Structures are given as structure tokens and as C-alpha cells.
Amino acid sequence: MGEAYFLRGLSYFYLARMYGDVPLILKEEDASTYMPRTAVAEIYDQAVIPSLTRAVELLPAKAAQALAPPQSKWAAKACLADAYMTMAGWPL
């Protein structure tokens, strides 16, 4: 679950940085063919920060195996710090 939260937070973080307002899908019933775009501030408040915070809580401090994916508590904290620094500047 921690990896899923990490990837969702990271994905929305990059989407908001690259494209600005994008559709926000947090639940299956939110998805539709013609979705309105969500403001960047709401994407950070509803998807990026909560997902990365939850990933920090769930991910282990160190990967279980040497060849395991690099998602760890520290990767989530680094991404969360990057998100906060980005929020301090453009576009918020």
C-alpha cells in the first residue's frame, strides 16, 4: 500500500508541475470520459501531500532486498520535501 500511495503522490506531483491543472481521480467513481480540470492547489491538497504523507507512514525505512524498488520512507520524505518547496513557488 505504501508503494501505491508513493506512486500516486509522485505521479500527481509531476503531472501538476508539467501541465498545471489536470483531472483529479481519487476514486473509481470519479473517472469519466469528459472530466473537468482541477486547480493545482487542490491537486496538492487532495492528492500529493496526503498520498506522500501516508506513504511515509507505510513504507519501510530500508528496502527489504538489495534489488528491491527504491521506494522507501526516505524517498517519500524527499519527494514530500520537494512538493513543499514547489508549493512555496510556482504556481501557488
Buried (B, 14 or more C-beta within 10 A) or exposed (E): EBBEBBBBBBEBBEBBBEEEBBBBBEEEEEEEEEEEEBBBEEBBEBBBBBBBBBBBEBBEEEBEEEEEEEBBBBBBBEBBEBBEEBBEEEEE
